[in-house]
C-alpha cells in the first residue's frame, strides 16, 4: 500500500513561502488555543463546584457576559480532552 502525497499548487514561490509561514503560525496558535480552552473549562468546572447550586449563571454573566450553554460547551471540550488522558471527567451541564 502506498501513501499519496498531496502538494498544494501555489501560484508562485513568494505566495508559497508566505502561505506556508502562515500555516505554521496557525498550527502553533491552534495548539495554544486548544490548551487555553482546556484550561478555561477546568477552571469553570472548579468555580461552579465552589459556588454551589444556583450561583454559577449569575457569576458567568457578571464576570464574562457568558451564557451557561457557552460555559458548558467549553467545559465539555475540556472534559473530553481530560477524560481521554485520565479516564475520568467532570463537566458542566447545560441543563442544571
C-alpha positions in Angstrom: 0.0 0.0 0.0 1.4 3.4 -1.0 0.9 6.7 0.8 -0.1 9.5 -1.6 1.5 12.9 -1.0 -0.6 15.9 -2.0 1.1 19.1 -2.8 -0.8 22.4 -2.9 -0.2 24.2 -6.2 0.7 27.8 -5.2 0.7 30.5 -8.0 4.4 31.4 -7.3 7.2 30.9 -4.8 6.5 34.2 -2.9 2.9 33.2 -2.3 4.0 29.7 -1.3 6.5 31.0 1.2 4.0 33.4 2.7 1.2 30.8 2.9 3.5 28.1 4.4 4.7 30.6 7.1 1.1 31.4 7.9 0.1 27.7 8.1 2.9 27.1 10.6 1.8 30.0 12.7 -1.8 28.9 12.6 -0.9 25.4 13.7 1.1 26.8 16.7 -1.8 29.1 17.6 -4.3 26.3 17.3 -2.3 24.3 19.8 -2.2 27.2 22.2 -5.9 27.7 21.7 -6.7 24.1 22.5 -4.7 24.3 25.7 -6.4 27.5 26.6 -9.9 26.1 26.1 -9.0 23.0 28.2 -7.7 25.2 31.0 -10.7 27.5 30.9 -13.0 24.6 31.0 -11.3 23.1 34.0 -11.4 26.4 35.9 -15.1 27.0 35.0 -15.9 23.5 36.4 -14.0 24.2 39.6 -15.7 27.6 40.1 -19.1 26.0 39.5 -18.4 23.4 42.2 -17.3 26.1 44.7 -20.2 28.5 44.1 -22.9 25.9 44.7 -26.3 25.4 43.2 -27.9 28.5 41.5 -25.0 30.9 41.6 -22.9 29.9 38.6 -25.1 31.5 35.9 -25.0 34.9 37.7 -21.3 34.6 38.2 -20.8 33.8 34.5 -22.9 36.7 33.5 -21.2 39.1 35.9 -17.6 38.1 35.1 -17.8 37.5 31.3 -21.3 38.1 30.0 -21.2 34.3 29.2 -24.2 32.1 29.0 -24.3 28.7 30.7 -24.5 27.0 27.3 -21.2 28.6 26.3 -19.6 27.5 29.6 -21.0 24.0 29.1 -19.5 23.8 25.6 -16.1 24.9 26.9 -16.2 22.6 29.9 -17.4 19.7 27.7 -14.5 20.2 25.4 -12.2 20.4 28.3 -13.8 17.3 29.9 -13.5 15.3 26.8 -9.8 16.2 26.4 -9.1 15.5 30.1 -11.1 12.2 30.0 -9.2 11.0 27.0 -6.0 11.5 29.1 -7.1 10.3 32.5 -10.2 8.1 32.0 -12.5 10.3 34.2 -14.2 13.6 33.9 -16.5 16.2 35.4 -18.4 18.6 33.2 -20.8 21.5 33.4 -24.3 20.5 32.5 -26.2 22.9 30.3 -29.5 21.9 31.9 -28.7 22.4 35.6 
